[in-house]
């Protein structure tokens, strides 16, 4: 009888815990995608400052992959190609491609919003090049 009660208690705990674990995984995936985007934008800004030449941020057509391109040569920086986690995608981005210049300033300034099942995050780029992450 004690074994049956113990198994019933364990089953109830699992029934309650599994949906929370799934939701937690979705939230972590969304947060991870937002951090990937934020760090990539920081990388682009530092690349422009370090190389003393502008760089351009590009999104692919399905809004899952992004990278940096040298403004002068048009060549992609292979090490800058990033993919968002499965189920996470860009839902809003400035119409024109973001460009960081030698002094770290950004044109056009704007907001990149990514979303998934757990909600959305925005990564805001100011004209001065400041990058900040916010939960929507």
VOBA-1610 file (N, C-alpha, C; in pm, whole numbers, padded with zeros to 5 digits, always signed):
BEGIN
Unk+00083-00119+00000Unk+00000+00000+00000Unk+00087+00126+00000Unk+00195+00125+00078Unk+00284+00241+00084Unk+00350+00267-00052Unk+00384+00162-00123Unk+00446+00175-00255Unk+00348+00240-00354Unk+00223+00201-00349Unk+00121+00259-00438Unk+00104+00408-00408Unk+00103+00445-00282Unk+00090+00585-00243Unk+00212+00665-00290Unk+00330+00608-00275Unk+00453+00675-00318Unk+00453+00695-00470Unk+00411+00594-00545Unk+00404+00606-00692Unk+00299+00709-00732Unk+00186+00713-00664Unk+00082+00812-00694Unk+00133+00953-00668Unk+00205+00973-00558Unk+00261+01106-00528Unk+00363+01147-00633Unk+00449+01054-00673Unk+00549+01084-00775Unk+00482+01118-00909Unk+00376+01049-00943Unk+00303+01075-01067Unk+00241+01214-01065Unk+00181+01251-00954Unk+00121+01384-00941Unk+00228+01492-00955Unk+00342+01473-00892Unk+00451+01571-00903Unk+00499+01583-01048Unk+00512+01473-01119Unk+00554+01478-01259Unk+00451+01548-01347Unk+00324+01522-01323Unk+00217+01586-01402Unk+00222+01737-01384Unk+00253+01783-01266Unk+00261+01927-01240Unk+00391+01985-01295Unk+00502+01913-01286Unk+00633+01966-01322Unk+00659+01972-01473Unk+00612+01875-01550Unk+00646+01868-01692Unk+00603+01993-01770Unk+00481+02044-01757Unk+00447+02166-01831Unk+00534+02286-01792Unk+00572+02295-01666Unk+00660+02404-01622Unk+00798+02391-01684Unk+00849+02270-01696Unk+00980+02248-01756Unk+00977+02285-01904Unk+00870+02249-01974Unk+00857+02284-02115Unk+00852+02435-02132Unk+00775+02504-02050Unk+00766+02650-02058Unk+00900+02715-02026Unk+00970+02661-01928Unk+01101+02713-01892Unk+01200+02697-02008Unk+01193+02585-02078Unk+01280+02563-02193Unk+01251+02665-02303Unk+01124+02694-02328Unk+01087+02794-02429Unk+01137+02933-02391Unk+01126+02968-02265Unk+01173+03098-02219Unk+01325+03109-02230Unk+01397+03003-02195Unk+01543+03006-02206Unk+01588+03014-02351Unk+01516+02946-02439Unk+01548+02950-02582Unk+01530+03091-02636Unk+01421+03157-02597Unk+01396+03295-02640Unk+01502+03389-02585Unk+01534+03376-02457Unk+01636+03461-02396Unk+01771+03438-02463Unk+01803+03311-02493Unk+01928+03279-02562Unk+01935+03343-02699Unk+01824+03341-02773Unk+01821+03406-02904Unk+01843+03556-02893Unk+01783+03618-02791Unk+01802+03761-02770Unk+01947+03793-02736Unk+02010+03710-02656Unk+02152+03731-02621Unk+02243+03709-02742Unk+02210+03613-02828Unk+02288+03592-02951Unk+02282+03717-03036Unk+02162+03774-03052Unk+02147+03896-03131Unk+02223+04012-03068Unk+02208+04030-02938Unk+02276+04140-02870Unk+02428+04129-02883Unk+02483+04011-02861Unk+02628+03996-02870Unk+02677+04012-03014Unk+02597+03971-03111Unk+02636+03990-03250Unk+02639+04139-03286Unk+02543+04215-03236Unk+02543+04359-03260Unk+02664+04425-03194Unk+02698+04380-03074Unk+02817+04432-03007Unk+02943+04398-03088Unk+02948+04277-03141Unk+03062+04236-03222Unk+03076+04326-03345Unk+02963+04354-03412Unk+02967+04440-03530Unk+03016+04579-03499Unk+02972+04632-03388Unk+03017+04766-03347Unk+03167+04766-03321Unk+03215+04668-03249Unk+03358+04660-03220Unk+03440+04635-03346Unk+03386+04558-03439Unk+03455+04533-03566Unk+03471+04663-03645Unk+03367+04745-03648Unk+03374+04873-03719Unk+03477+04964-03657Unk+03479+04969-03524Unk+03575+05056-03454Unk+03718+05003-03475Unk+03738+04873-03458Unk+03872+04815-03467Unk+03930+04821-03608Unk+03846+04800-03709Unk+03895+04798-03846Unk+03893+04937-03911Unk+03834+05033-03841Unk+03822+05170-03891Unk+03750+05176-04025Unk+03649+05088-04039Unk+03567+05089-04161Unk+03425+05042-04126Unk+03326+05090-04199Unk+03187+05054-04168Unk+03156+04907-04195Unk+03062+04856-04119Unk+03009+04720-04140Unk+02858+04726-04143Unk+02797+04632-04215Unk+02652+04630-04236Unk+02594+04501-04179Unk+02482+04513-04108Unk+02412+04399-04049Unk+02308+04351-04150Unk+02310+04221-04181Unk+02215+04166-04278Unk+02135+04051-04217Unk+02004+04051-04250Unk+01914+03942-04213Unk+01885+03859-04337Unk+01865+03728-04321Unk+01826+03649-04437Unk+01675+03662-04461Unk+01627+03604-04569Unk+01486+03619-04608Unk+01389+03554-04512Unk+01427+03444-04450Unk+01334+03377-04359Unk+01346+03427-04215Unk+01434+03525-04194Unk+01450+03592-04065Unk+01493+03498-03953Unk+01583+03406-03985Unk+01637+03313-03887Unk+01788+03325-03876Unk+01853+03381-03978Unk+01998+03390-03981Unk+02039+03535-04004Unk+02152+03574-03946Unk+02202+03709-03967Unk+02354+03707-03964Unk+02413+03811-04022Unk+02558+03820-04028Unk+02600+03965-04052Unk+02731+03986-04050Unk+02790+04116-04078Unk+02863+04112-04211Unk+02855+04225-04284Unk+02917+04237-04414Unk+03007+04359-04414Unk+03124+04348-04476Unk+03214+04462-04490Unk+03152+04559-04589Unk+03135+04685-04551Unk+03070+04784-04636Unk+03152+04815-04761Unk+03283+04807-04751Unk+03369+04838-04865Unk+03372+04730-04970Unk+03399+04607-04927Unk+03416+04497-05022Unk+03286+04419-05046Unk+03191+04428-04954Unk+03068+04351-04966Unk+03083+04207-04921Unk+03200+04172-04871Unk+03224+04034-04827Unk+03170+04008-04688Unk+03118+03889-04669Unk+03066+03847-04538Unk+03180+03814-04444Unk+03162+03847-04318Unk+03253+03800-04215Unk+03202+03662-04174Unk+03273+03557-04216Unk+03226+03419-04193Unk+03204+03391-04045Unk+03290+03448-03959Unk+03277+03422-03815Unk+03157+03492-03752Unk+03091+03579-03829Unk+02979+03655-03772Unk+02843+03594-03803Unk+02837+03487-03881Unk+02709+03426-03917Unk+02649+03359-03795Unk+02526+03394-03763Unk+02455+03339-03647Unk+02315+03294-03687Unk+02265+03194-03615Unk+02131+03140-03637Unk+02053+03153-03507Unk+01927+03192-03517Unk+01841+03195-03398Unk+01798+03052-03366Unk+01769+03024-03239Unk+01721+02890-03203Unk+01591+02855-03276Unk+01563+02728-03288Unk+01441+02681-03354Unk+01320+02738-03283Unk+01226+02790-03360Unk+01103+02846-03305Unk+01113+02994-03271Unk+01232+03052-03287Unk+01253+03195-03259Unk+01282+03264-03391Unk+01219+03378-03417Unk+01245+03450-03541Unk+01227+03601-03520Unk+01281+03676-03614Unk+01263+03821-03613Unk+01120+03852-03652Unk+01055+03938-03575Unk+00920+03982-03612Unk+00918+04129-03650Unk+01023+04202-03616Unk+01033+04343-03655Unk+01180+04381-03663Unk+01209+04462-03764Unk+01346+04511-03784Unk+01337+04640-03867Unk+01436+04728-03855Unk+01436+04848-03939Unk+01435+04810-04087Unk+01374+04894-04168Unk+01366+04866-04312Unk+01503+04866-04378Unk+01584+04963-04343Unk+01720+04970-04397Unk+01814+04890-04309Unk+01917+04836-04370Unk+02016+04758-04294Unk+02093+04848-04199Unk+02115+04799-04080Unk+02194+04870-03980Unk+02339+04877-04026Unk+02400+04992-04004Unk+02541+05011-04040Unk+02610+05077-03922Unk+02718+05015-03875Unk+02802+05077-03773Unk+02921+05142-03842Unk+02956+05262-03795Unk+03068+05336-03852Unk+03188+05332-03758Unk+03299+05391-03803Unk+03426+05385-03734Unk+03422+05437-03591Unk+03336+05531-03563Unk+03328+05589-03429Unk+03228+05515-03339Unk+03170+05408-03391Unk+03077+05328-03313Unk+02932+05373-03324Unk+02906+05476-03403Unk+02768+05521-03418Unk+02693+05433-03518Unk+02560+05431-03507Unk+02476+05343-03587Unk+02378+05422-03672Unk+02359+05378-03797Unk+02259+05438-03886Unk+02193+05324-03961Unk+02064+05309-03972Unk+01968+05382-03891Unk+01957+05317-03753Unk+01934+05397-03654Unk+01907+05344-03521Unk+01772+05274-03528Unk+01751+05177-03446Unk+01623+05108-03451Unk+01614+04994-03353Unk+01504+04923-03365Unk+01474+04813-03274Unk+01456+04684-03352Unk+01524+04580-03306Unk+01507+04446-03361Unk+01428+04366-03258Unk+01317+04308-03300Unk+01233+04231-03209Unk+01231+04086-03255Unk+01259+03996-03160Unk+01249+03853-03187Unk+01139+03797-03099Unk+01074+03693-03149Unk+00962+03636-03074Unk+00960+03485-03088Unk+00898+03422-02991Unk+00878+03278-02988Unk+00752+03249-02908Unk+00733+03124-02872Unk+00614+03086-02795Unk+00610+03148-02656Unk+00726+03185-02603Unk+00734+03237-02466Unk+00723+03389-02459Unk+00708+03457-02572Unk+00698+03603-02570Unk+00793+03665-02670Unk+00844+03782-02635Unk+00936+03849-02726Unk+01035+03936-02650Unk+01146+03965-02716Unk+01249+04055-02667Unk+01278+04156-02776Unk+01318+04275-02736Unk+01363+04376-02830Unk+01507+04411-02797Unk+01585+04428-02904Unk+01721+04476-02891Unk+01722+04613-02958Unk+01748+04716-02878Unk+01740+04854-02925Unk+01880+04906-02950Unk+01900+04965-03069Unk+02027+05025-03105Unk+02005+05175-03117Unk+02077+05254-03037Unk+02062+05400-03040Unk+02153+05459-03148Unk+02131+05584-03190Unk+02217+05647-03290Unk+02364+05653-03248Unk+02388+05662-03118Unk+02525+05665-03067Unk+02590+05528-03064Unk+02514+05422-03095Unk+02568+05287-03098Unk+02542+05206-02973Unk+02474+05265-02875Unk+02444+05191-02752Unk+02343+05081-02784Unk+02365+04963-02729Unk+02280+04848-02754Unk+02224+04800-02622Unk+02091+04785-02616Unk+02032+04735-02491Unk+01923+04634-02522Unk+01905+04542-02431Unk+01810+04433-02445Unk+01694+04459-02349Unk+01571+04438-02398Unk+01455+04455-02310Unk+01349+04350-02340Unk+01285+04304-02235Unk+01176+04206-02247Unk+01048+04281-02281Unk+00970+04229-02375Unk+00844+04294-02412Unk+00728+04234-02336
//
